[in-house]
Amino acid sequence: MENKKIEEGSIKCPECGGKCKPTRIDVEGFELQGWRCSKCKYELISPDDVEKAYLLLKAREREKVKISKRGHSYMISIPRAIAKAIGIEKLTTAEIFLKDRKTITVKV
């Protein structure tokens, strides 16, 4: 596939030969740029967003992390795949709260 930017317009569908038009594609609740065929609905993710899609899917995998204690607080490390997928950097602040008896929610 040619390396075209989304704003450059439609491309030919590799499945049916129809016209793929620029669109937003939902991947596991995350919006990526791409093209969708108006004929067969085949979707292509923009080359610029392929790595992002991979990271988002990788971040969905369950991973065990250790809970450690530092002073009077407890710490949980965030796996690299999750941090990269949502753009966490060094001094990012987050909101954390108890959702139910067994679920902690972190909003960045």
PASEBA-1860 file (N, C-alpha, C; in nm, 3 decimals):
! residues 108
1> MENKKIEE> 0.084/-0.118/0.000/0.000/0.000/0.000/0.088/0.124/0.000 ~ 0.051/0.224/-0.071/0.124/0.350/-0.075/0.116/0.418/0.060 ~ 0.220/0.491/0.094/0.222/0.563/0.221/0.156/0.699/0.201 ~ 0.024/0.704/0.206/-0.052/0.827/0.185/-0.103/0.879/0.317 ~ -0.109/1.007/0.330/-0.171/1.069/0.448/-0.321/1.062/0.433 ~ -0.391/1.055/0.544/-0.537/1.044/0.544/-0.601/1.158/0.466 ~ -0.551/1.278/0.484/-0.613/1.393/0.418/-0.593/1.395/0.267 ~ -0.510/1.303/0.212/-0.487/1.300/0.068/-0.600/1.235/-0.009
9> GSIKCPEC> -0.698/1.179/0.061/-0.814/1.126/-0.008/-0.822/0.975/-0.012 ~ -0.899/0.927/-0.109/-0.930/0.784/-0.115/-0.817/0.703/-0.178 ~ -0.818/0.573/-0.148/-0.724/0.479/-0.208/-0.805/0.358/-0.257 ~ -0.744/0.271/-0.336/-0.811/0.154/-0.390/-0.813/0.043/-0.284 ~ -0.928/-0.023/-0.269/-0.945/-0.131/-0.173/-0.867/-0.255/-0.219 ~ -0.781/-0.311/-0.134/-0.706/-0.430/-0.172/-0.793/-0.556/-0.179 ~ -0.911/-0.552/-0.121/-1.001/-0.668/-0.119/-1.091/-0.674/-0.242 ~ -1.162/-0.565/-0.272/-1.262/-0.569/-0.380/-1.235/-0.471/-0.494
17> GGKCKPTR> -1.134/-0.385/-0.477/-1.103/-0.287/-0.581/-1.188/-0.161/-0.573 ~ -1.277/-0.154/-0.472/-1.361/-0.036/-0.454/-1.279/0.082/-0.401 ~ -1.350/0.188/-0.366/-1.285/0.308/-0.316/-1.286/0.312/-0.164 ~ -1.169/0.326/-0.102/-1.157/0.342/0.042/-1.144/0.490/0.072 ~ -1.230/0.538/0.159/-1.228/0.680/0.194/-1.173/0.699/0.335 ~ -1.110/0.815/0.361/-1.055/0.842/0.494/-1.164/0.832/0.601 ~ -1.126/0.773/0.715/-1.219/0.758/0.826/-1.143/0.737/0.955 ~ -1.216/0.732/1.063/-1.160/0.696/1.193/-1.200/0.552/1.218
25> IDVEGFEL> -1.105/0.471/1.265/-1.130/0.329/1.290/-1.118/0.304/1.440 ~ -1.219/0.236/1.495/-1.219/0.203/1.637/-1.144/0.072/1.658 ~ -1.038/0.076/1.738/-0.963/-0.044/1.774/-0.967/-0.054/1.926 ~ -1.046/-0.147/1.976/-1.057/-0.171/2.120/-1.088/-0.042/2.198 ~ -1.175/0.041/2.143/-1.214/0.163/2.211/-1.124/0.283/2.185 ~ -1.021/0.266/2.103/-0.931/0.376/2.068/-0.951/0.412/1.922 ~ -0.953/0.542/1.892/-0.976/0.588/1.756/-0.844/0.606/1.681 ~ -0.833/0.541/1.564/-0.714/0.553/1.480/-0.754/0.605/1.343
33> QGWRCSKC> -0.657/0.659/1.270/-0.684/0.706/1.134/-0.673/0.589/1.037 ~ -0.751/0.594/0.933/-0.744/0.489/0.834/-0.838/0.514/0.719 ~ -0.867/0.409/0.644/-0.957/0.416/0.530/-1.057/0.301/0.542 ~ -1.181/0.323/0.494/-1.284/0.219/0.491/-1.341/0.214/0.350 ~ -1.352/0.092/0.297/-1.408/0.073/0.163/-1.559/0.097/0.168 ~ -1.608/0.180/0.079/-1.750/0.209/0.075/-1.830/0.091/0.019 ~ -1.762/0.000/-0.048/-1.828/-0.115/-0.110/-1.832/-0.237/-0.014 ~ -1.715/-0.283/0.033/-1.710/-0.405/0.115/-1.683/-0.379/0.263
41> KYELISPD> -1.661/-0.253/0.300/-1.637/-0.210/0.439/-1.501/-0.255/0.494 ~ -1.410/-0.300/0.408/-1.275/-0.337/0.448/-1.206/-0.214/0.507 ~ -1.131/-0.233/0.616/-1.065/-0.120/0.681/-0.913/-0.136/0.676 ~ -0.847/-0.024/0.653/-0.701/-0.019/0.655/-0.660/0.086/0.758 ~ -0.566/0.053/0.843/-0.515/0.150/0.940/-0.400/0.226/0.876 ~ -0.396/0.356/0.901/-0.289/0.440/0.849/-0.153/0.386/0.895 ~ -0.053/0.387/0.806/0.081/0.343/0.847/0.132/0.418/0.970 ~ 0.092/0.544/0.984/0.134/0.623/1.099/0.073/0.571/1.230
49> DVEKAYLL> -0.040/0.500/1.222/-0.108/0.451/1.342/-0.093/0.301/1.366 ~ -0.020/0.229/1.280/-0.004/0.085/1.297/0.066/0.052/1.429 ~ 0.174/0.122/1.459/0.246/0.096/1.586/0.155/0.129/1.704 ~ 0.081/0.237/1.695/-0.011/0.275/1.801/-0.115/0.164/1.823 ~ -0.169/0.108/1.715/-0.267/0.000/1.726/-0.205/-0.122/1.793 ~ -0.082/-0.154/1.755/-0.011/-0.267/1.817/0.006/-0.244/1.967 ~ 0.050/-0.125/2.005/0.070/-0.093/2.147/-0.061/-0.100/2.225 ~ -0.169/-0.052/2.164/-0.299/-0.055/2.232/-0.345/-0.199/2.255
57> LKAREREK> -0.326/-0.284/2.156/-0.366/-0.424/2.171/-0.275/-0.497/2.271 ~ -0.147/-0.467/2.268/-0.050/-0.526/2.361/-0.082/-0.484/2.504 ~ -0.123/-0.359/2.521/-0.155/-0.306/2.655/-0.280/-0.371/2.713 ~ -0.363/-0.431/2.630/-0.486/-0.498/2.677/-0.457/-0.633/2.740 ~ -0.335/-0.687/2.717/-0.301/-0.816/2.775/-0.282/-0.802/2.925 ~ -0.332/-0.900/2.999/-0.316/-0.897/3.145/-0.172/-0.924/3.180 ~ -0.124/-0.851/3.280/0.013/-0.868/3.325/0.015/-0.855/3.476 ~ 0.086/-0.944/3.542/0.097/-0.937/3.688/0.204/-0.836/3.723
65> VKISKRGH> 0.173/-0.751/3.821/0.269/-0.653/3.871/0.278/-0.667/4.023 ~ 0.392/-0.629/4.077/0.411/-0.637/4.222/0.365/-0.508/4.288 ~ 0.312/-0.524/4.406/0.276/-0.409/4.489/0.385/-0.399/4.595 ~ 0.450/-0.283/4.601/0.557/-0.264/4.698/0.520/-0.151/4.793 ~ 0.592/-0.144/4.904/0.563/-0.041/5.004/0.679/0.057/5.009 ~ 0.643/0.186/5.017/0.743/0.292/5.029/0.690/0.390/5.131 ~ 0.751/0.393/5.247/0.701/0.478/5.356/0.564/0.430/5.400 ~ 0.466/0.521/5.400/0.330/0.486/5.438/0.242/0.457/5.316
73> SYMISIPR> 0.300/0.457/5.196/0.223/0.436/5.073/0.261/0.304/5.007 ~ 0.172/0.258/4.920/0.198/0.139/4.841/0.214/0.181/4.695 ~ 0.298/0.110/4.621/0.327/0.145/4.483/0.295/0.027/4.391 ~ 0.240/0.058/4.275/0.217/-0.040/4.171/0.285/0.012/4.046 ~ 0.367/-0.071/3.984/0.433/-0.026/3.861/0.339/-0.045/3.743 ~ 0.347/0.048/3.649/0.264/0.042/3.529/0.349/-0.020/3.418 ~ 0.304/-0.131/3.359/0.381/-0.195/3.252/0.409/-0.099/3.136 ~ 0.524/-0.115/3.076/0.570/-0.028/2.967/0.470/-0.020/2.852
81> AIAKAIGI> 0.410/-0.134/2.815/0.315/-0.136/2.703/0.197/-0.042/2.730 ~ 0.149/-0.042/2.853/0.037/0.047/2.890/0.084/0.192/2.887 ~ 0.199/0.219/2.946/0.252/0.357/2.951/0.270/0.413/2.809 ~ 0.327/0.333/2.719/0.349/0.380/2.582/0.217/0.398/2.507 ~ 0.122/0.306/2.531/-0.006/0.312/2.459/-0.086/0.436/2.493 ~ -0.081/0.481/2.618/-0.160/0.597/2.655/-0.077/0.723/2.674 ~ 0.054/0.714/2.646/0.139/0.833/2.647/0.181/0.882/2.784 ~ 0.199/0.791/2.878/0.247/0.832/3.011/0.395/0.864/3.000
89> EKLTTAEI> 0.432/0.979/3.056/0.573/1.017/3.062/0.610/1.041/3.207 ~ 0.734/1.077/3.230/0.785/1.089/3.367/0.694/1.163/3.464 ~ 0.664/1.284/3.448/0.592/1.360/3.549/0.442/1.370/3.522 ~ 0.385/1.266/3.465/0.241/1.262/3.439/0.167/1.246/3.571 ~ 0.059/1.322/3.589/-0.022/1.305/3.709/-0.144/1.221/3.674 ~ -0.195/1.151/3.774/-0.308/1.063/3.752/-0.403/1.073/3.871 ~ -0.524/1.026/3.848/-0.626/1.020/3.952/-0.649/0.872/3.981 ~ -0.651/0.833/4.107/-0.670/0.693/4.142/-0.781/0.682/4.246
97> FLKDRKTI> -0.868/0.583/4.228/-0.976/0.564/4.324/-1.022/0.419/4.325 ~ -1.088/0.382/4.431/-1.140/0.248/4.446/-1.276/0.240/4.378 ~ -1.286/0.155/4.276/-1.411/0.142/4.201/-1.508/0.049/4.273 ~ -1.458/-0.063/4.318/-1.535/-0.155/4.402/-1.435/-0.228/4.492 ~ -1.482/-0.325/4.563/-1.398/-0.392/4.664/-1.267/-0.449/4.608 ~ -1.262/-0.486/4.481/-1.144/-0.550/4.423/-1.086/-0.477/4.302 ~ -1.136/-0.356/4.270/-1.092/-0.287/4.149/-1.044/-0.146/4.181 ~ -0.921/-0.118/4.142/-0.864/0.016/4.153/-0.865/0.076/4.013
105> TVKV> -0.913/0.199/3.998/-0.915/0.265/3.869/-0.814/0.379/3.870 ~ -0.738/0.390/3.762/-0.641/0.499/3.746/-0.678/0.574/3.619 ~ -0.699/0.706/3.633/-0.728/0.790/3.515/-0.611/0.885/3.495 ~ -0.563/0.887/3.370/-0.450/0.974/3.336/-0.502/1.093/3.258
END
